[in-house]
Amino acid sequence: MMVPDKPLLWKSSAILLGVALPLALVGKGLVAAALLLGLIAGLMATHGESLRATIRLVYESRFTLLVSAFLMALAVGVAWGINPPNSADKWLQMAGLALGAGLLFVVLREMPGRYVELLLDALLLALLILGVVAAVDALTGNVYLASALHGADKATTPYRLNAMSSLLAVLAPLAWARLLVLAREHDRLTPRMALVSAVFLFVVLIVAGGRAGWVGGVLALAVFAALAARYHGLNIHRRHYGGFVLVVLGALAVYALAFGWEFMWQRASIIGEANVGRGMMSGRLDVWMKALQHIPDMPLFGIGLMNYRYLPNAIDLHPHNWLLQMLLEAGVVGTALFLAILMLIFQTFWAFARGNIYAAAAFAGLVGFVISGLANTSIFRWDWLVMMIFVVALGYRAGWSGEGQKKRRKNKLVQRDVLAPPRLRKP
């Protein structure tokens, strides 16, 4: 019988998981395949008491309890909603994502530290490579490249790269953190090269053209910079603020060069598109008003997952706002549970961010996810929701293993041992 090569399995899992989410630019199928293969390789490499402890941690977690309650609330909305067959299919996807999130947590928590760093290296490299591809797509307008990336139906639209902005708003903070660490600890990447790479990712975020990603990315950058400056020694001077303004203006100029100055002005100013196409915010205001109009119809558990499209005279397929979509399709109960999940994550990561820069990056990435989702795609799209799952699992792994958290756990163990009754103390 062949004995699995655990280092090879861990290496394969780290690389596959690292490159998976950036592959969203190429297609959801590749994302799913890379995630699945990465999970399989990682699960094959796990073993022993540590694995049992991790599974027990997942089983006993408050987070697991909240997610289970959230799924049950969604199930009630599915049963009582306006189109149960459609909602049942989406609910199964959400349940599958919850199971996948648990498996990802197990794999990342069991993954040795050097392979977590390899995962971050793979993520960074994949983002930079696909950033170059996205920039070439935007600047050249090559129909063959655009067709290969987005499909023939979207090859010529100037909106084809919009999703890339939101993707970077969520994942770029992890890349920025890795660049900062590499610049400090390794000779192969100088601080200047790290800064250029970080700026490049931000420029691509702007040039991709997704305004939800613009806002989410700027706020994610602000949060990451603030946390890194306060807790991780990132030096920010006045000239950096001026440099940021110049980078934004330069990125908008590149965006204009790619898609035209008039189009750039319409997108950047918002009011410039008042009489163009669907109007300001690409018609988002009408979509949001339609969703608000129907929230009182079934307020407790909602109309069912992804059932907005079946409302009378529905505009678009979903409300383009995660909070409105939650209130409409999951009701007040489902929304409250989802907000409780988010609050628990942010509270945990706020503590982790002080001791580990990757946890700080994950906190910033979650800010990018929440803000981008206020005008982005459906919250119940698996390829979008998996962004949040990935950042949470990786951020917890990094934060849990940070030096600050290790010291806190050690102090708790010592304190518990000292205060225990004599018959329970360790010999």
N, C-alpha and C positions, 0 to 999 in steps of 0.2 A: 504493500500500500504506500502510495506517495505521501510524504509529509509536506504540507504546504510551506512555502518559503515566506515566512511572515514579513521580513523586511521588504521583499518584493511586493507582497500584497499591500502593505502600508504605503509604499511608494506609489503604486498604481492607484490606490484609493485617493491619496492626497492630490495627485496630478489630475485625475478625472474630476474630483469634486471642485478643485480650483478652477478648472477651465469651463465647467459646466454652465454657469450662469452668463458669463460673457458671450457664450455661443447663441444667446437669444437673438443677437443680431442676424445670425445665419438661419435659425429656425428652431421652433419649439421641439421638434423631434430630436435634434441633436442634444438639446438641454436635457430632455427626459432620458435619453440613452446614456449620457455621461453621468448623470446623477444615479441612475439605477446601477450601472456597472461600478461606480465608485462606492456605493453602499454595499454591494455584494462583496467586493474585494475587502472592504473594511470589516464587514461582519465575519468574513472567513478568517481574518487575522486576530479577532478578539478571543479571549479565553480566560478561564480561571476565576478566582475570587473577586478580582476587580470588576469583571463583567457582571457578576451576580450583584455586586454592590451598586453598580450603575443602574441596572434594571430595577433594583429595589428603590433607588433614588427617584427614577422616573415614575414608578408606581405610586410612591408616597408623596409626590410633589403637589403643592397647591396649584401649580401651573397645569398639571394633568387634570386635576379636579375641575378647574375652570374651563379648560378646553372640552372636557366631557360634558359639562353642563351646557356649554355653548352649542355643541353638536345636538344635544337633546332639544334645546330650544329651537334650533333650525329644523329639526325633524317635525316638531309640532307645526311650524309654519309651512312645511312641505305638505303635511296632511290636510291642513285647513286652507291652503292657498288657492289661488285661482287656476293653477295648472299643475296638479300634483305629479303627473308623469315627467314633465320637464324638470321640475324641482328635485324629484327623486334622483334623477341622473346626476344633477349638480351636487346633491347632498352626498352621494357616494364618492364623488371626487373630493369633497372636503374631508370625508372620513379617511379616504386614502392618503390625503395630504397629512392629516393628523398622525396616522400610523407612520408615514415616511418621516415626519418630523421627529418622532420618538426614535426611530432607527438612526437618523442622522445624529441626534444627540448622543446616542450610545456610541456610534463610531467615532465621533469627534472627541468625546470624553476619554475613550480608551486609546485614542491615537497618541503615540509618543510625541513629545514636544518637537523633535527635529523634523518630523513629518508634517506637523501643523505648520511649521515654518516653510516647508516645501509647498504645502497647499497655498500659503499666502504668496509665495514666489510665483506659482503657476497662475494664480488669480491676477497678480500684477502684470505678468508677461502677457497673458491673454487679453487683458484690458488694453494694454499698450498696442498690441498687434491689431486688435479689432478697432481700436481708435484710429489707427493709420488707415485701415480699410474704409471706415466710415468717412474719414476726411477726404480720401480719394474719391469715394462715391459722391460726396457733396460737391467737391470742386470740379470734377471732370464731367459729371452727369453721364457717365458711360452707361448706355442702356443695357449692355450685356452684363456688366457688373451689378447694376441695380436689379435686373431681372433675377439674377442668381441669388441675390440677398433677400429680396422682398417679394418676388413674383412678378410676372409680366404685367399684372393689373395695377401695380403700384410703382412700376419702374420709372415713370416720368412725373409722378406727383412730388411737389416740394415738401410734402409732409411725411415722406417715406422713412425718414430717420428719427422722427419725433420720439419714439419709444426709447431710443438710445440715451436721450437726456435723462429720463427718469431712471433708467438702469444705472447710469453713472452717479446720479444723486444718491443712490442707495449703496453702491459698491465702491465708488471712488474713495470714500474715507478710509476703507481698509487698505487700499493701494497707497494712499498718502501716508498712513501709519507705517506700512512696510518700507516705503522709500525713506522715511525718517530714520527708522531703525537701521536699515542697510547703510545709509550715509554715515551713521555714527559708529557702526561696529565693523564695517568691512571696507577694505581698500579698493575693491573693484567698482564701487559706486561713490563718486565724490559728491559732496553737498551740492555743487553746482549742477551736476547731472541729475540728481534727485529732484532739485527744484524745477529744472526744465521739464522733466517727466511729469511732475505733479501739475505744472501749469498747462502742459499739453492736454492732459486728461480734462482739465477744466475748460479749455478752449473747445475741445471736441464736444463737451456737454452743451456749450452754447451753439456751436455750428450745427449740431444735430437738429436744433430748432424746436424742441418741445418746451413750451413755456411753463408747463407744470414742473418739468425737470429743472428749468432755470431757477425757479423760486426754491424748489426743494434742494437743489444743489448749492445755491448760495447760502441758505440757512444751514445745511449740513456742513459746509466749509466753515462757517462762522462758529458753529458749535464745536467742531473738531479743533479748530485753531485755539478757541478759548480754553478747552480742556487740556490740550497739549501744552499750551503756554503756562497754565496754572500748575499742572501736576507733573509734566514730563519734560520740562526744560526747553520748550520751543521758544526761541527769542523772536519777538515781533516788535518791529520798530515803526516809526512814523512813515518811513519811506515805503514800507510794505503796503500800507493803505493806499498810497498813491499808485504803487505798482499794480495793486488789485484793480483800481479804476481803469488804468491803462490796458490791462489784460482784458477786461470786460469790453471796453470800447474796441480794442483790436479784434476780439472774437466776433463782435457784431459786424465789424467791417468785413471779416472773412465770410461771415454768413451772408452779407449783402453781395459779396463777390460771387458766391456760389449760386444764390437764388434771386438776385436782383435787389437793388436799393429800395424800390417801392414796396416789394414784398417784405423786406426786412423791417421797414418803417411800420407797415401795417401790423406785423407780429409784435414788434417791440413796444409800440405805443398803445396797442389795443384799440384806441379810439380811431386809429387810421383805417380799421376794417369795418367801421360802423355800417357802411353801405356796400360792403363787398361780401359776396357769398352768403353765408348764414348770419353775418353780422358780428358784433363784438364777441370776443371769447369763443369764436367758432360756434356760436349758437348755444353755448353752455347755459346762459341765463334762461333760455326757454326750456331747456331740458330740466334744469333744477326746479323751475316753477311747476313743471308738470309733475315731478316727483313729490314736491311739497303738497300739491293739491290732493294727492291720493294717500298720503301717510295716514290721515284719520280713518281711512276705509277699514283697515284691519290693524289697529295700533299695537296690540299686545305682541303678537308673534309674526306679523307682517303677511305679505301676499305670497311669500314663497321665493326661494332662490331663483334669481335670473328671470323673474316673471314681469319685470317692468315692461318688457317689450310687448306683452300681451294686454297692456292697459289700452283703453279706447284712445285712439289718436296718439299713440305713443311716439315720442321723438327719439330716434336712435335706439340702440339695443340695451343701454344701461344708463344710469343717471350721471356718469362721469364725476362722481363724488362719493367716496367711501362712506362718509357719515350719512348722507341722504339715502344711499343705497341700503345701508344697514337698517335705518329707521323704516324704510319702505318695505324691504324684503325680509328682514329678520325681526322687525318690531322693536318695541321698547325693551323687551326682555333680552332679546339677542344682542341688541346694541349695548345695553348695560354690561352684559357679560364680556363682550369684546373689548369695551373700554376698560373693564377690570383687568383683562389679560394685558392690555397695553400698559396700564398703570403699574402692574406688578413687574413687567419687563423693564420699564424705565426706572422704577425704584431700585431694582436689583443692579442694573447696569450703571446707575449713578454711583453706587458704592464701588462697583468694580472699576469704574473709569479712573479712580484715584490711584489705583495700584498697577494698572496695565494699560498701555497705550492702545492696544487692539480692542480692549473693551470700550475705551473712549471713542474709537473709530466706529465700533458697532452702535454705540449710543447715537453718534452723529448720523450713521446710515439709517437708523430707525427714524430719526427726525426727517431725513430726506424722504423716506417711504411714506410717512404720515402726511407730510406737506404735499408731496407730489400727487398722492392719491386723492387730494381734495379737488383735482381737476383732471385726473388721469383716467385710466381704464377701469374696468370692473374690479372690485375688491375680491370677487369670487372667481376670477380667472386664475387657474392653477399656476401658470407661468409667472404671474405677477406676485401672487401670494407666497410662492416659494422663495422669492427674494427676501421677504421678511423672515421666513423660517430659517433660511441659511444664515442670515446675519445674526439672528438670535442664538442659534446653536453655536456658531463660531465665536460670537462675543462671550457667551457663557463659558465656553471652553477656555478662552484666553483669560477672561477675568477670574475664573475659578483657580487657574494655575498661576496667577500673578503672585509676586512676592508678598504684596500686602495682604492678600487673602490667605496665603499660607501661614503667615504670622498670626493672623486673627484666629484661624482654625487651631493652630498649635496652642495659643493662649487659652482658647476655650477648653481644649482637652486637658491642659494642665490644671485649669481652674476647677473643672469637673472632678478631676482625680483628687485634688486637695480637699474639696468640700464633701466628697463622698463619705458615707459611714465607713468605719475601719474595716468591716467585713467585706466591703465592695471595692476597696482600694486595690490598685495593682501592686503586686509584690515587688 
